Amino acid sequence: MRKTIVRLWFFIKLRPPSHSSLSQVCYDLHMNPETKTCLSCKQNFTIEPDDFGFYEQMKTPAPTWCPSCRRLRRLAWTGFQHLFKRPCAWTGEQCITIYHPDSPYTTYKQDIWWSDQWDPKSYGKDYDFSRSFFEQYDELLKTVPLPVLHTEHSTLIDSEYCNGVSDLKNCYLLFMADRAENCAYFNSCSIAKDCFDLAFSNNNELCYDGLNLKNCYQTFFSRDCTECHNVAFSADLVGCSDCFVCIGLRKSQFYIFNQPYTKEEYKEKMKELDFGSHDRVQELKKISEEHFLKYPRKNFHTIKAYDSSGDYLFNCQNVKNSFWVDTAKDVRYSQLLQAFNTNKAYDYSGFSYNSEWIYECAWVGISTNNVKFTYWNYSAHDVEYCYGCHSSGNMFGCVGIRNGEYCILNKQYSKEEYYELVEKIKKQMGEIPYVDKLGREYTYGEFFPNEICPWAYNETRAQEYFPLQNDEAFMKGFNWREPTGEYKAATIIIPDHIQDAPLDITKEVLRCVTCGKNYRLIPLEVQFYKRMNIAIPRECSRCRDQGRIHKLNSMDIFDRTCAKCNKDIETSYEPTRPEIVYCESCYQNEVA
């Protein structure tokens, strides 16, 4: 009876409200939230009635890990921003890759991996019912060749040092990006020209050191700005131009420190500034952050988010406990879904685009439907526990099969054999679970164990958002890899001003003031710095990116009080943070 009620309710829940009143009464009589203890962190968490409806629709058991631990587990399976060199196992050529040279995986050049020169099904295995599923899957993952990078390599021109990308020209160290030209040092960006050091930004030109910039031109050292140009050291601006150290303005021009000036006064004031000096830039960064604290913030960075909770939600409906989701409906416990049109998904991280009925997946998308417990699968349907099985359907526990159907552990079956065997395997996964080194059991319904991940924790997206030390990572059951190699002393003292930098500085070895690693400048960025009069950075590109990521608000939701009306609110600003936080109503009345 309970299953029938849940299925009925979840189906009606997605219809217009006028159809749901009778089912709501019936549902309330039969369903209540359930409190469980997380098998990973041992903390209590709640499974809501709507959640049970989703799990019933997906035909999966309810989770045994709390949302936070599930999130961390998925992000720790997303390794894409650390590049190495190792030989292609097919040609012997040295290739740029996301797999460490010491990791026990076979890698092919992308043109070989995507070709018909080899057959992933030749690695197929019979399922061994005397051993756990994940043990067998780990062996398969270490045997089937993997592509050195995850890119649409045929769309890249002079952009080989990039990953998770497509449609690039003359780009360097772009990650999770597409449609860019003459750009470098991106994290999760789309459509850009002549931009450097951006994160979570779309459709920009001649921008530098930006976070969450949209449709901006010549916007520097700024975040959360939309349709702005000639803006610097600012935040939360919409439709503004010629603004310096401003926050919370709308359709404003010629403002400095949130104060209006005439055009002539503004230009005269700006003559006194010099972004080409590194010392001056560092001073302005500090001054701007102090200025921002004087003005209120909205509890969440959301636009057109209806019946939703979480931060950086845009054009969303019924999206709960999620972070950075764009154009979605009926989504929960999900993160970093910047691509559009996500529908009916739980515990979904990293990518999307026209995807629905997704559960416990990372980096899957592009017209994907009914996919569970998978990583890096595009245009797939009815797929479970697969890695790199693009344009495939009805697959269970496979690696690297494209355009396939009815396969288990890369072995081909008939349709009837497939369905019968999959049900037996799911049952067996409960009878012979995988047990990790911390004693945690993995049965059907769990995402991949941390132990069999191809990347160490500090090589993944998890480290970006939830940084750990090596001992902390081990205590949580993750792998860790200590950096190797000796760091050289810098061969030049970087001049304070960009105009004093020699043209051949690209030949020099620099050393990051934060992590101590060496880095170099590329000609493209030096030309940009000199053209736009921007100081040379003293940190490596990864530390600069981490600095921007840490300016994003938390992926968690906290209880706080509106600083204006004293109403209890939910927010991504932790209670101990110094910002003035308003509820949406007070913010709209006073600021927007």
C-alpha positions as a Python dict, from the first residue, in 0.01 Angstrom:
ca = {
    (1, 'M'): (0, 0, 0),
    (2, 'R'): (278, 242, 92),
    (3, 'K'): (450, 199, -243),
    (4, 'T'): (127, 260, -429),
    (5, 'I'): (58, 579, -236),
    (6, 'V'): (413, 707, -294),
    (7, 'R'): (404, 643, -667),
    (8, 'L'): (66, 810, -697),
    (9, 'W'): (174, 1113, -500),
    (10, 'F'): (501, 1173, -683),
    (11, 'F'): (326, 1147, -1019),
    (12, 'I'): (61, 1399, -918),
    (13, 'K'): (317, 1621, -745),
    (14, 'L'): (460, 1706, -1086),
    (15, 'R'): (117, 1812, -1220),
    (16, 'P'): (-50, 2150, -1165),
    (17, 'P'): (-161, 2210, -802),
    (18, 'S'): (-531, 2184, -889),
    (19, 'H'): (-491, 1809, -941),
    (20, 'S'): (-310, 1731, -617),
    (21, 'S'): (-533, 1820, -321),
    (22, 'L'): (-696, 1477, -280),
    (23, 'S'): (-364, 1298, -314),
    (24, 'Q'): (-208, 1536, -63),
    (25, 'V'): (-457, 1428, 202),
    (26, 'C'): (-405, 1060, 119),
    (27, 'Y'): (-30, 1106, 113),
    (28, 'D'): (-13, 1285, 447),
    (29, 'L'): (-196, 995, 608),
    (30, 'H'): (54, 740, 489),
    (31, 'M'): (390, 911, 472),
    (32, 'N'): (609, 1092, 720),
    (33, 'P'): (973, 1196, 710),
    (34, 'E'): (1218, 930, 820),
    (35, 'T'): (1535, 994, 1019),
    (36, 'K'): (1835, 778, 940),
    (37, 'T'): (2195, 762, 1058),
    (38, 'C'): (2449, 819, 783),
    (39, 'L'): (2670, 513, 732),
    (40, 'S'): (2962, 742, 653),
    (41, 'C'): (2966, 1032, 903),
    (42, 'K'): (2727, 871, 1159),
    (43, 'Q'): (2517, 1189, 1172),
    (44, 'N'): (2138, 1181, 1150),
    (45, 'F'): (1967, 1296, 832),
    (46, 'T'): (1607, 1311, 716),
    (47, 'I'): (1445, 1156, 412),
    (48, 'E'): (1143, 1360, 315),
    (49, 'P'): (815, 1217, 180),
    (50, 'D'): (880, 1361, -165),
    (51, 'D'): (1220, 1191, -166),
    (52, 'F'): (1061, 852, -118),
    (53, 'G'): (839, 921, -417),
    (54, 'F'): (1142, 989, -634),
    (55, 'Y'): (1323, 675, -519),
    (56, 'E'): (1016, 469, -597),
    (57, 'Q'): (1001, 615, -946),
    (58, 'M'): (1371, 542, -1000),
    (59, 'K'): (1333, 192, -853),
    (60, 'T'): (1620, 240, -611),
    (61, 'P'): (1643, 199, -235),
    (62, 'A'): (1654, 506, -15),
    (63, 'P'): (2007, 637, 48),
    (64, 'T'): (2213, 526, 345),
    (65, 'W'): (2452, 825, 330),
    (66, 'C'): (2344, 1178, 418),
    (67, 'P'): (2322, 1442, 142),
    (68, 'S'): (2654, 1602, 243),
    (69, 'C'): (2847, 1275, 231),
    (70, 'R'): (2681, 1176, -95),
    (71, 'R'): (2779, 1512, -243),
    (72, 'L'): (3140, 1479, -133),
    (73, 'R'): (3160, 1125, -271),
    (74, 'R'): (3041, 1238, -616),
    (75, 'L'): (3266, 1544, -629),
    (76, 'A'): (3561, 1323, -535),
    (77, 'W'): (3490, 1125, -853),
    (78, 'T'): (3525, 1437, -1067),
    (79, 'G'): (3889, 1471, -1159),
    (80, 'F'): (3948, 1707, -1450),
    (81, 'Q'): (4171, 2001, -1354),
    (82, 'H'): (4509, 1837, -1284),
    (83, 'L'): (4708, 1759, -1598),
    (84, 'F'): (4996, 1513, -1636),
    (85, 'K'): (5190, 1347, -1913),
    (86, 'R'): (5191, 975, -1982),
    (87, 'P'): (5223, 762, -2296),
    (88, 'C'): (4929, 645, -2501),
    (89, 'A'): (4909, 266, -2463),
    (90, 'W'): (4821, 234, -2832),
    (91, 'T'): (5077, 460, -3004),
    (92, 'G'): (5338, 517, -2734),
    (93, 'E'): (5313, 894, -2780),
    (94, 'Q'): (5342, 1118, -2477),
    (95, 'C'): (5002, 1273, -2411),
    (96, 'I'): (4854, 1535, -2184),
    (97, 'T'): (4613, 1354, -1955),
    (98, 'I'): (4409, 1374, -1635),
    (99, 'Y'): (4543, 1037, -1516),
    (100, 'H'): (4859, 1044, -1306),
    (101, 'P'): (5149, 846, -1460),
    (102, 'D'): (5154, 619, -1153),
    (103, 'S'): (4783, 535, -1164),
    (104, 'P'): (4704, 178, -1276),
    (105, 'Y'): (4490, 264, -1579),
    (106, 'T'): (4530, 214, -1951),
    (107, 'T'): (4495, 535, -2152),
    (108, 'Y'): (4454, 603, -2524),
    (109, 'K'): (4487, 920, -2726),
    (110, 'Q'): (4145, 1066, -2784),
    (111, 'D'): (4138, 1005, -3160),
    (112, 'I'): (4219, 639, -3093),
    (113, 'W'): (3976, 602, -2801),
    (114, 'W'): (3684, 744, -2998),
    (115, 'S'): (3765, 539, -3309),
    (116, 'D'): (3661, 190, -3419),
    (117, 'Q'): (4020, 65, -3406),
    (118, 'W'): (3952, -116, -3080),
    (119, 'D'): (3650, -284, -2926),
    (120, 'P'): (3556, -216, -2562),
    (121, 'K'): (3344, -532, -2563),
    (122, 'S'): (3656, -741, -2613),
    (123, 'Y'): (3725, -676, -2244),
    (124, 'G'): (3389, -823, -2141),
    (125, 'K'): (3375, -1049, -1835),
    (126, 'D'): (3129, -1301, -1698),
    (127, 'Y'): (2980, -1189, -1370),
    (128, 'D'): (3119, -1378, -1070),
    (129, 'F'): (2843, -1421, -810),
    (130, 'S'): (3098, -1524, -547),
    (131, 'R'): (3256, -1175, -543),
    (132, 'S'): (3125, -826, -481),
    (133, 'F'): (3015, -617, -778),
    (134, 'F'): (3244, -323, -704),
    (135, 'E'): (3549, -548, -676),
    (136, 'Q'): (3480, -678, -1025),
    (137, 'Y'): (3404, -330, -1156),
    (138, 'D'): (3734, -199, -1020),
    (139, 'E'): (3919, -466, -1217),
    (140, 'L'): (3731, -377, -1534),
    (141, 'L'): (3797, -5, -1491),
    (142, 'K'): (4169, -73, -1464),
    (143, 'T'): (4165, -287, -1777),
    (144, 'V'): (3949, -110, -2035),
    (145, 'P'): (4134, 181, -2198),
    (146, 'L'): (4027, 531, -2098),
    (147, 'P'): (4072, 851, -2303),
    (148, 'V'): (4358, 1073, -2191),
    (149, 'L'): (4120, 1370, -2167),
    (150, 'H'): (3745, 1425, -2160),
    (151, 'T'): (3705, 1676, -2443),
    (152, 'E'): (3542, 1712, -2781),
    (153, 'H'): (3892, 1702, -2927),
    (154, 'S'): (3788, 1755, -3289),
    (155, 'T'): (3649, 2100, -3202),
    (156, 'L'): (3971, 2228, -3041),
    (157, 'I'): (4225, 2447, -3222),
    (158, 'D'): (4557, 2511, -3046),
    (159, 'S'): (4396, 2431, -2713),
    (160, 'E'): (4549, 2102, -2605),
    (161, 'Y'): (4609, 2196, -2240),
    (162, 'C'): (4238, 2200, -2156),
    (163, 'N'): (3984, 1946, -2027),
    (164, 'G'): (3607, 1915, -2011),
    (165, 'V'): (3590, 2152, -2307),
    (166, 'S'): (3463, 2197, -2661),
    (167, 'D'): (3480, 2456, -2940),
    (168, 'L'): (3797, 2636, -2833),
    (169, 'K'): (4053, 2832, -3031),
    (170, 'N'): (4390, 2940, -2897),
    (171, 'C'): (4305, 2867, -2533),
    (172, 'Y'): (4513, 2747, -2239),
    (173, 'L'): (4418, 2579, -1911),
    (174, 'L'): (4044, 2602, -1957),
    (175, 'F'): (3838, 2350, -1761),
    (176, 'M'): (3467, 2283, -1802),
    (177, 'A'): (3442, 2545, -2075),
    (178, 'D'): (3317, 2586, -2429),
    (179, 'R'): (3303, 2837, -2715),
    (180, 'A'): (3602, 3048, -2623),
    (181, 'E'): (3882, 3218, -2816),
    (182, 'N'): (4212, 3365, -2698),
    (183, 'C'): (4141, 3282, -2334),
    (184, 'A'): (4321, 3120, -2041),
    (185, 'Y'): (4261, 3001, -1686),
    (186, 'F'): (3886, 2926, -1681),
    (187, 'N'): (3676, 2714, -1449),
    (188, 'S'): (3320, 2645, -1566),
    (189, 'C'): (3271, 2915, -1830),
    (190, 'S'): (3097, 2945, -2164),
    (191, 'I'): (3128, 3186, -2457),
    (192, 'A'): (3424, 3418, -2408),
    (193, 'K'): (3678, 3611, -2607),
    (194, 'D'): (4005, 3762, -2486),
    (195, 'C'): (3933, 3683, -2119),
    (196, 'F'): (4155, 3551, -1841),
    (197, 'D'): (4102, 3411, -1493),
    (198, 'L'): (3726, 3362, -1492),
    (199, 'A'): (3503, 3119, -1305),
    (200, 'F'): (3134, 3041, -1350),
    (201, 'S'): (3096, 3310, -1614),
    (202, 'N'): (2917, 3328, -1949),
    (203, 'N'): (2929, 3544, -2261),
    (204, 'N'): (3209, 3787, -2177),
    (205, 'E'): (3479, 3978, -2360),
    (206, 'L'): (3796, 4148, -2237),
    (207, 'C'): (3729, 4051, -1876),
    (208, 'Y'): (3981, 3958, -1607),
    (209, 'D'): (3965, 3799, -1263),
    (210, 'G'): (3590, 3752, -1254),
    (211, 'L'): (3342, 3526, -1079),
    (212, 'N'): (2984, 3486, -1199),
    (213, 'L'): (3007, 3744, -1476),
    (214, 'K'): (2735, 3737, -1741),
    (215, 'N'): (2732, 3941, -2062),
    (216, 'C'): (3011, 4170, -1945),
    (217, 'Y'): (3276, 4371, -2127),
    (218, 'Q'): (3598, 4504, -1974),
    (219, 'T'): (3501, 4400, -1623),
    (220, 'F'): (3797, 4342, -1391),
    (221, 'F'): (3840, 4206, -1037),
    (222, 'S'): (3462, 4172, -992),
    (223, 'R'): (3193, 3914, -916),
    (224, 'D'): (2820, 3862, -954),
    (225, 'C'): (2788, 4122, -1231),
    (226, 'T'): (2547, 4106, -1525),
    (227, 'E'): (2544, 4317, -1842),
    (228, 'C'): (2817, 4551, -1722),
    (229, 'H'): (3109, 4722, -1891),
    (230, 'N'): (3405, 4926, -1773),
    (231, 'V'): (3359, 4800, -1418),
    (232, 'A'): (3630, 4717, -1164),
    (233, 'F'): (3652, 4587, -807),
    (234, 'S'): (3271, 4560, -782),
    (235, 'A'): (3002, 4308, -690),
    (236, 'D'): (2632, 4250, -750),
    (237, 'L'): (2588, 4500, -1033),
    (238, 'V'): (2327, 4474, -1307),
    (239, 'G'): (2326, 4687, -1621),
    (240, 'C'): (2601, 4917, -1495),
    (241, 'S'): (2893, 5089, -1662),
    (242, 'D'): (3187, 5295, -1549),
    (243, 'C'): (3169, 5187, -1186),
    (244, 'F'): (3457, 5143, -944),
    (245, 'V'): (3436, 4972, -603),
    (246, 'C'): (3058, 4950, -606),
    (247, 'I'): (2805, 4693, -486),
    (248, 'G'): (2431, 4643, -532),
    (249, 'L'): (2375, 4899, -808),
    (250, 'R'): (2123, 4866, -1092),
    (251, 'K'): (2147, 5047, -1425),
    (252, 'S'): (2395, 5299, -1289),
    (253, 'Q'): (2683, 5484, -1449),
    (254, 'F'): (2977, 5687, -1321),
    (255, 'Y'): (2979, 5563, -961),
    (256, 'I'): (3275, 5535, -725),
    (257, 'F'): (3231, 5370, -384),
    (258, 'N'): (2855, 5372, -453),
    (259, 'Q'): (2854, 5751, -491),
    (260, 'P'): (2748, 5920, -818),
    (261, 'Y'): (2979, 6146, -1018),
    (262, 'T'): (2946, 6339, -1338),
    (263, 'K'): (3114, 6191, -1643),
    (264, 'E'): (3392, 6446, -1623),
    (265, 'E'): (3443, 6396, -1249),
    (266, 'Y'): (3449, 6018, -1292),
    (267, 'K'): (3710, 6026, -1565),
    (268, 'E'): (3927, 6265, -1366),
    (269, 'K'): (3909, 6041, -1057),
    (270, 'M'): (3993, 5727, -1254),
    (271, 'K'): (4311, 5889, -1389),
    (272, 'E'): (4452, 5856, -1039),
    (273, 'L'): (4416, 5476, -1044),
    (274, 'D'): (4665, 5232, -1185),
    (275, 'F'): (4575, 4862, -1215),
    (276, 'G'): (4918, 4795, -1364),
    (277, 'S'): (5078, 4807, -1019),
    (278, 'H'): (5056, 4482, -826),
    (279, 'D'): (5086, 4656, -490),
    (280, 'R'): (4806, 4894, -582),
    (281, 'V'): (4582, 4609, -699),
    (282, 'Q'): (4629, 4423, -372),
    (283, 'E'): (4541, 4740, -181),
    (284, 'L'): (4227, 4792, -392),
    (285, 'K'): (4116, 4434, -336),
    (286, 'K'): (4133, 4486, 38),
    (287, 'I'): (3957, 4822, 21),
    (288, 'S'): (3677, 4686, -197),
    (289, 'E'): (3607, 4391, 34),
    (290, 'E'): (3585, 4628, 330),
    (291, 'H'): (3346, 4850, 132),
    (292, 'F'): (3121, 4556, 40),
    (293, 'L'): (3062, 4477, 408),
    (294, 'K'): (2879, 4808, 452),
    (295, 'Y'): (2595, 4706, 220),
    (296, 'P'): (2325, 4436, 251),
    (297, 'R'): (2326, 4107, 60),
    (298, 'K'): (2031, 3894, -41),
    (299, 'N'): (2015, 3565, 146),
    (300, 'F'): (2074, 3369, -177),
    (301, 'H'): (2215, 3453, -519),
    (302, 'T'): (1902, 3352, -706),
    (303, 'I'): (1708, 3479, -1008),
    (304, 'K'): (1361, 3349, -1088),
    (305, 'A'): (1388, 3061, -843),
    (306, 'Y'): (1038, 2955, -741),
    (307, 'D'): (962, 2719, -455),
    (308, 'S'): (1335, 2654, -432),
    (309, 'S'): (1615, 2656, -175),
    (310, 'G'): (1988, 2681, -229),
    (311, 'D'): (2235, 2925, -380),
    (312, 'Y'): (2308, 3037, -736),
    (313, 'L'): (1977, 2907, -867),
    (314, 'F'): (1861, 3060, -1194),
    (315, 'N'): (1528, 2997, -1367),
    (316, 'C'): (1440, 2712, -1133),
    (317, 'Q'): (1119, 2561, -1002),
    (318, 'N'): (1101, 2319, -710),
    (319, 'V'): (1479, 2292, -685),
    (320, 'K'): (1576, 2219, -325),
    (321, 'N'): (1904, 2201, -132),
    (322, 'S'): (2104, 2263, -446),
    (323, 'F'): (2393, 2481, -557),
    (324, 'W'): (2451, 2649, -891),
    (325, 'V'): (2171, 2511, -1103),
    (326, 'D'): (2044, 2682, -1418),
    (327, 'T'): (1702, 2620, -1576),
    (328, 'A'): (1575, 2319, -1385),
    (329, 'K'): (1261, 2172, -1234),
    (330, 'D'): (1205, 1914, -959),
    (331, 'V'): (1569, 1877, -857),
    (332, 'R'): (1720, 1811, -513),
    (333, 'Y'): (2061, 1770, -351),
    (334, 'S'): (2240, 1868, -674),
    (335, 'Q'): (2533, 2089, -764),
    (336, 'L'): (2708, 2258, -1055),
    (337, 'L'): (2444, 2198, -1321),
    (338, 'Q'): (2519, 2503, -1533),
    (339, 'A'): (2399, 2354, -1859),
    (340, 'F'): (2028, 2402, -1917),
    (341, 'N'): (1714, 2194, -1879),
    (342, 'T'): (1746, 1951, -1592),
    (343, 'N'): (1424, 1782, -1490),
    (344, 'K'): (1347, 1535, -1210),
    (345, 'A'): (1693, 1468, -1068),
    (346, 'Y'): (1841, 1396, -725),
    (347, 'D'): (2206, 1392, -621),
    (348, 'Y'): (2333, 1511, -955),
    (349, 'S'): (2667, 1692, -991),
    (350, 'G'): (2886, 1848, -1255),
    (351, 'F'): (2695, 1876, -1583),
    (352, 'S'): (2352, 1836, -1737),
    (353, 'Y'): (2183, 1973, -2052),
    (354, 'N'): (1845, 1832, -2147),
    (355, 'S'): (1858, 1553, -1891),
    (356, 'E'): (1591, 1403, -1669),
    (357, 'W'): (1536, 1122, -1421),
    (358, 'I'): (1894, 1126, -1296),
    (359, 'Y'): (2005, 988, -960),
    (360, 'E'): (2348, 979, -794),
    (361, 'C'): (2549, 1077, -1101),
    (362, 'A'): (2847, 1301, -1177),
    (363, 'W'): (2925, 1462, -1512),
    (364, 'V'): (2649, 1306, -1720),
    (365, 'G'): (2418, 1485, -1958),
    (366, 'I'): (2321, 1588, -2312),
    (367, 'S'): (1976, 1431, -2359),
    (368, 'T'): (2031, 1172, -2088),
    (369, 'N'): (1739, 986, -1933),
    (370, 'N'): (1698, 737, -1647),
    (371, 'V'): (2062, 715, -1549),
    (372, 'K'): (2183, 606, -1206),
    (373, 'F'): (2520, 578, -1029),
    (374, 'T'): (2731, 673, -1330),
    (375, 'Y'): (3020, 902, -1419),
    (376, 'W'): (3094, 1080, -1750),
    (377, 'N'): (2817, 947, -1971),
    (378, 'Y'): (2658, 1152, -2247),
    (379, 'S'): (2339, 1085, -2447),
    (380, 'A'): (2265, 771, -2249),
    (381, 'H'): (1947, 610, -2121),
    (382, 'D'): (1870, 332, -1875),
    (383, 'V'): (2231, 306, -1765),
    (384, 'E'): (2365, 211, -1420),
    (385, 'Y'): (2718, 197, -1280),
    (386, 'C'): (2889, 295, -1604),
    (387, 'Y'): (3187, 511, -1697),
    (388, 'G'): (3226, 666, -2042),
    (389, 'C'): (2941, 474, -2207),
    (390, 'H'): (2816, 746, -2441),
    (391, 'S'): (2509, 714, -2665),
    (392, 'S'): (2430, 381, -2500),
    (393, 'G'): (2128, 229, -2332),
    (394, 'N'): (2045, -60, -2101),
    (395, 'M'): (2397, -99, -1965),
    (396, 'F'): (2505, -216, -1621),
    (397, 'G'): (2860, -197, -1485),
    (398, 'C'): (3032, -111, -1814),
    (399, 'V'): (3331, 101, -1915),
    (400, 'G'): (3392, 282, -2243),
    (401, 'I'): (3122, 124, -2462),
    (402, 'R'): (2976, 370, -2713),
    (403, 'N'): (2651, 308, -2899),
    (404, 'G'): (2598, -15, -2708),
    (405, 'E'): (2300, -187, -2553),
    (406, 'Y'): (2232, -479, -2317),
    (407, 'C'): (2583, -517, -2179),
    (408, 'I'): (2704, -613, -1831),
    (409, 'L'): (3072, -577, -1738),
    (410, 'N'): (3127, -502, -2110),
    (411, 'K'): (2986, -840, -2215),
    (412, 'Q'): (2702, -848, -2469),
    (413, 'Y'): (2371, -1018, -2381),
    (414, 'S'): (2032, -1053, -2539),
    (415, 'K'): (1755, -829, -2411),
    (416, 'E'): (1597, -1109, -2210),
    (417, 'E'): (1928, -1230, -2067),
    (418, 'Y'): (2023, -875, -1973),
    (419, 'Y'): (1714, -795, -1766),
    (420, 'E'): (1720, -1131, -1589),
    (421, 'L'): (2090, -1105, -1499),
    (422, 'V'): (2069, -742, -1384),
    (423, 'E'): (1801, -830, -1129),
    (424, 'K'): (2013, -1115, -997),
    (425, 'I'): (2318, -888, -966),
    (426, 'K'): (2124, -623, -776),
    (427, 'K'): (2008, -888, -531),
    (428, 'Q'): (2359, -1032, -501),
    (429, 'M'): (2503, -685, -429),
    (430, 'G'): (2306, -692, -106),
    (431, 'E'): (2410, -1045, -19),
    (432, 'I'): (2781, -990, -91),
    (433, 'P'): (2841, -617, -40),
    (434, 'Y'): (3167, -441, -107),
    (435, 'V'): (3333, -341, 222),
    (436, 'D'): (3583, -57, 215),
    (437, 'K'): (3882, -7, 445),
    (438, 'L'): (3664, 186, 691),
    (439, 'G'): (3419, -101, 714),
    (440, 'R'): (3144, 76, 518),
    (441, 'E'): (2925, -153, 308),
    (442, 'Y'): (2830, -74, -51),
    (443, 'T'): (2520, -247, -183),
    (444, 'Y'): (2296, -168, -477),
    (445, 'G'): (2191, 197, -451),
    (446, 'E'): (2532, 333, -348),
    (447, 'F'): (2753, 543, -575),
    (448, 'F'): (3101, 412, -658),
    (449, 'P'): (3325, 362, -351),
    (450, 'N'): (3594, 621, -294),
    (451, 'E'): (3864, 352, -292),
    (452, 'I'): (3823, 261, -659),
    (453, 'C'): (3822, 621, -784),
    (454, 'P'): (4088, 690, -1052),
    (455, 'W'): (4188, 1013, -877),
    (456, 'A'): (4321, 1103, -537),
    (457, 'Y'): (4100, 1339, -338),
    (458, 'N'): (4339, 1631, -387),
    (459, 'E'): (4313, 1586, -766),
    (460, 'T'): (3935, 1631, -775),
    (461, 'R'): (3662, 1888, -757),
    (462, 'A'): (3593, 1789, -398),
    (463, 'Q'): (3921, 1949, -293),
    (464, 'E'): (3814, 2273, -465),
    (465, 'Y'): (3503, 2314, -251),
    (466, 'F'): (3583, 2109, 56),
    (467, 'P'): (3963, 2120, 100),
    (468, 'L'): (4117, 1859, 327),
    (469, 'Q'): (4462, 1768, 447),
    (470, 'N'): (4594, 1422, 363),
    (471, 'D'): (4519, 1277, 707),
    (472, 'E'): (4164, 1414, 696),
    (473, 'A'): (4110, 1261, 353),
    (474, 'F'): (4234, 921, 471),
    (475, 'M'): (4003, 933, 773),
    (476, 'K'): (3709, 982, 535),
    (477, 'G'): (3819, 691, 319),
    (478, 'F'): (3959, 887, 26),
    (479, 'N'): (4287, 833, -155),
    (480, 'W'): (4559, 1098, -154),
    (481, 'R'): (4862, 1162, -372),
    (482, 'E'): (5149, 1380, -256),
    (483, 'P'): (5286, 1614, -524),
    (484, 'T'): (5617, 1504, -671),
    (485, 'G'): (5909, 1698, -816),
    (486, 'E'): (6131, 1974, -690),
    (487, 'Y'): (6033, 2337, -716),
    (488, 'K'): (6287, 2575, -864),
    (489, 'A'): (6369, 2921, -745),
    (490, 'A'): (6221, 3200, -955),
    (491, 'T'): (6455, 3318, -1230),
    (492, 'I'): (6325, 3675, -1218),
    (493, 'I'): (6186, 3919, -965),
    (494, 'I'): (5855, 4026, -1112),
    (495, 'P'): (5846, 4406, -1142),
    (496, 'D'): (5562, 4578, -958),
    (497, 'H'): (5428, 4738, -1274),
    (498, 'I'): (5331, 4552, -1589),
    (499, 'Q'): (5486, 4815, -1813),
    (500, 'D'): (5825, 4739, -1656),
    (501, 'A'): (5802, 4367, -1736),
    (502, 'P'): (6036, 4258, -2016),
    (503, 'L'): (5880, 4114, -2330),
    (504, 'D'): (6068, 3786, -2282),
    (505, 'I'): (5929, 3730, -1931),
    (506, 'T'): (5746, 3427, -2077),
    (507, 'K'): (6086, 3250, -2077),
    (508, 'E'): (6129, 3298, -1704),
    (509, 'V'): (6035, 3058, -1425),
    (510, 'L'): (5806, 3212, -1163),
    (511, 'R'): (5717, 3074, -822),
    (512, 'C'): (5372, 3097, -663),
    (513, 'V'): (5370, 3298, -340),
    (514, 'T'): (5090, 3078, -202),
    (515, 'C'): (5174, 2715, -281),
    (516, 'G'): (5539, 2749, -383),
    (517, 'K'): (5494, 2573, -717),
    (518, 'N'): (5652, 2702, -1035),
    (519, 'Y'): (5452, 2856, -1315),
    (520, 'R'): (5511, 3044, -1636),
    (521, 'L'): (5333, 3316, -1828),
    (522, 'I'): (5218, 3259, -2183),
    (523, 'P'): (5259, 3525, -2455),
    (524, 'L'): (4883, 3562, -2492),
    (525, 'E'): (4833, 3671, -2131),
    (526, 'V'): (5134, 3904, -2122),
    (527, 'Q'): (4998, 4081, -2430),
    (528, 'F'): (4663, 4112, -2252),
    (529, 'Y'): (4819, 4246, -1931),
    (530, 'K'): (5013, 4511, -2120),
    (531, 'R'): (4717, 4606, -2337),
    (532, 'M'): (4475, 4639, -2045),
    (533, 'N'): (4740, 4766, -1797),
    (534, 'I'): (4694, 4480, -1549),
    (535, 'A'): (4962, 4368, -1306),
    (536, 'I'): (5127, 4028, -1342),
    (537, 'P'): (4980, 3782, -1088),
    (538, 'R'): (5208, 3643, -817),
    (539, 'E'): (5009, 3322, -773),
    (540, 'C'): (4990, 3023, -1006),
    (541, 'S'): (4669, 2977, -1202),
    (542, 'R'): (4538, 2703, -970),
    (543, 'C'): (4579, 2914, -656),
    (544, 'R'): (4413, 3207, -832),
    (545, 'D'): (4123, 2983, -927),
    (546, 'Q'): (4094, 2855, -572),
    (547, 'G'): (4080, 3213, -449),
    (548, 'R'): (3780, 3279, -673),
    (549, 'I'): (3607, 2953, -581),
    (550, 'H'): (3639, 3036, -212),
    (551, 'K'): (3449, 3360, -275),
    (552, 'L'): (3146, 3153, -367),
    (553, 'N'): (2906, 3106, -82),
    (554, 'S'): (2869, 2770, 89),
    (555, 'M'): (2693, 2476, -72),
    (556, 'D'): (2514, 2434, 261),
    (557, 'I'): (2212, 2620, 395),
    (558, 'F'): (2214, 2793, 734),
    (559, 'D'): (1955, 2951, 962),
    (560, 'R'): (1996, 3323, 1015),
    (561, 'T'): (1790, 3635, 1091),
    (562, 'C'): (1720, 3907, 836),
    (563, 'A'): (1924, 4211, 941),
    (564, 'K'): (1635, 4444, 855),
    (565, 'C'): (1304, 4282, 953),
    (566, 'N'): (1444, 4022, 1198),
    (567, 'K'): (1253, 3743, 1026),
    (568, 'D'): (1407, 3396, 1040),
    (569, 'I'): (1560, 3313, 704),
    (570, 'E'): (1762, 3045, 532),
    (571, 'T'): (2083, 3156, 365),
    (572, 'S'): (2418, 3043, 227),
    (573, 'Y'): (2593, 3297, 452),
    (574, 'E'): (2710, 3124, 766),
    (575, 'P'): (2587, 3296, 1085),
    (576, 'T'): (2943, 3384, 1189),
    (577, 'R'): (3016, 3574, 866),
    (578, 'P'): (3020, 3955, 890),
    (579, 'E'): (2799, 4037, 592),
    (580, 'I'): (2468, 4219, 637),
    (581, 'V'): (2212, 3966, 510),
    (582, 'Y'): (1854, 4051, 415),
    (583, 'C'): (1560, 3832, 329),
    (584, 'E'): (1460, 3857, -35),
    (585, 'S'): (1167, 4088, 34),
    (586, 'C'): (1374, 4343, 226),
    (587, 'Y'): (1652, 4324, -30),
    (588, 'Q'): (1414, 4386, -319),
    (589, 'N'): (1257, 4682, -140),
    (590, 'E'): (1585, 4848, -47),
    (591, 'V'): (1835, 4749, -315),
    (592, 'A'): (1689, 4599, -630),
}
